[in-house]
Amino acid sequence: MTRERDVQLPIDIKGIMEILPHRYPFLMVDRIVELEMGVRITGVKNVSMNEPFFQGHFPGEPVMPGVMILEGLAQTGGVLSSLSSPELIGRLVYFTGIDKARFRRVVRPGDQLVFKLEMIKQKGKVSKMSGRAYVDDQLTTEAEMMATFA
């Protein structure tokens, strides 16, 4: 999965784990369904009641924390950055900035999040992307994010 011609869509969870260092319970993207190297990516997260954060957020009224939606966006962006620069595959990636974050709709168990990101800039180990998350074609979350690879 290190060269563009080797990437077969969709990329399933096993393929994602070959690219990202994240593991359960903090792996927030289940599948990559669309990819244009260095340009854009679409990932999917199936939100289950079994997610550990639902135990406390909130009992009797489960709501996915916004920070976890941002993490899903960031991880999907990490797949795009890594596949666009294969030397980054498997390396730790750290947030360096989040701008213009907005939360538009509550995400609940049973929802399917669709993460859509576009690359704004990638130079070396630093990436900047614009991301949006949707449920049933309704915007839930949007942000611009910057990250660097270790």
C-alpha positions in Angstrom: 0.0 0.0 0.0 3.0 2.3 -0.4 2.5 3.4 -4.0 -0.6 4.9 -5.6 -1.0 2.1 -8.1 -1.1 -0.4 -5.1 -4.0 1.3 -3.3 -7.2 -0.7 -3.8 -10.5 1.0 -2.7 -12.2 0.5 -0.4 -9.5 0.3 2.2 -10.8 -1.8 5.1 -9.9 -1.6 8.8 -6.9 -4.0 8.3 -5.6 -1.7 5.6 -6.1 1.4 7.7 -4.2 -0.3 10.6 -1.3 -0.8 8.2 -1.2 2.9 7.6 -2.1 4.4 11.0 -0.6 3.6 14.4 -3.9 4.0 16.2 -5.7 1.0 17.7 -8.9 0.2 19.5 -10.5 1.9 21.3 -9.0 5.0 19.7 -9.2 4.0 16.0 -12.0 6.3 14.7 -12.2 5.4 11.0 -13.4 2.0 9.7 -13.1 2.3 5.9 -11.7 4.6 3.2 -14.1 4.8 0.3 -12.7 7.6 -1.9 -9.1 8.7 -2.4 -7.4 11.2 -4.7 -3.7 11.2 -3.8 -2.6 14.5 -2.3 -6.0 16.1 -2.9 -9.0 14.5 -1.1 -10.2 11.5 0.9 -13.5 10.1 2.2 -13.7 7.8 5.2 -16.5 6.1 7.1 -17.0 5.5 10.8 -19.9 3.3 12.0 -20.9 4.7 15.4 -21.9 1.9 17.8 -23.4 2.0 21.3 -20.4 -0.1 22.3 -18.0 2.9 22.0 -16.5 3.3 25.4 -17.2 7.1 25.6 -21.0 6.5 25.5 -20.9 5.1 29.1 -20.3 8.6 30.5 -21.3 10.9 27.6 -24.2 10.9 28.6 -25.9 8.1 30.5 -29.4 7.8 29.1 -28.7 10.3 26.3 -25.7 9.0 24.3 -24.0 11.7 22.3 -20.6 11.3 20.5 -18.1 13.8 21.9 -17.2 16.5 19.3 -13.5 15.9 20.0 -13.9 12.2 18.9 -15.5 13.4 15.6 -12.5 15.7 15.1 -10.2 12.8 15.9 -12.0 10.7 13.2 -11.5 13.6 10.7 -7.9 13.8 11.7 -7.2 10.1 11.3 -8.8 10.1 7.9 -6.6 13.0 7.0 -3.7 11.0 8.3 -4.4 8.3 5.9 -4.4 10.8 3.0 -1.1 12.4 4.2 0.5 9.0 4.7 -0.5 7.6 1.3 0.5 10.8 -0.4 3.9 10.6 1.2 4.6 6.9 1.8 7.6 7.6 4.0 5.1 8.7 6.6 3.2 5.4 6.8 3.1 4.1 10.4 4.6 7.2 11.9 3.0 8.9 14.8 1.0 12.0 13.9 0.3 14.9 16.2 -2.2 17.7 16.0 -0.5 21.1 15.8 -3.6 23.2 15.3 -7.4 23.2 14.9 -9.1 26.2 13.4 -12.7 27.1 12.5 -14.1 24.1 14.3 -17.9 24.0 14.4 -20.4 21.4 15.5 -23.7 21.5 13.7 -25.6 18.3 14.6 -25.5 15.7 17.3 -24.0 12.2 16.5 -25.6 9.2 18.2 -25.2 5.4 18.2 -26.4 3.9 15.0 -25.2 6.9 12.9 -22.7 6.5 10.1 -20.2 9.3 10.0 -18.8 10.2 6.6 -15.5 12.1 6.8 -14.6 14.2 3.8 -11.2 16.0 3.8 -9.4 18.1 1.2 -5.7 18.8 1.4 -4.9 22.5 1.7 -1.1 22.1 1.9 1.4 19.3 2.6 5.1 20.1 2.9 7.4 17.5 4.3 6.0 16.2 7.6 3.4 18.9 8.0 -0.2 18.8 6.6 -3.0 21.2 6.6 -6.5 20.0 5.6 -10.1 21.2 5.6 -12.5 18.5 6.9 -16.2 18.0 7.2 -18.2 15.2 8.8 -21.7 14.2 7.7 -24.5 11.9 8.9 -27.2 11.2 6.3 -25.8 14.0 4.1 -26.3 16.5 7.0 -23.2 18.4 8.1 -22.3 17.5 11.7 -18.8 18.9 12.1 -16.3 21.0 10.2 -12.7 22.2 10.9 -9.4 23.1 9.5 -6.6 21.0 11.0 -2.8 21.0 11.0 -0.7 18.0 11.9 2.9 16.9 11.9 4.4 13.5 11.7 7.1 12.3 14.2 
